[in-house]
């Protein structure tokens, strides 16, 4: 794929490509919002997984 085709393909995307800052890797494996995680787990137990 040449660069002009790549640019055309990227312009057709509905969602942009976002670069993620590598410094965020320091949070890998950490739970940053334990209250929200607990609430989400409770909802999944009650409602179940989306189909």
Beta strands, then each sheet from edge to edge (+ up, - down):
end
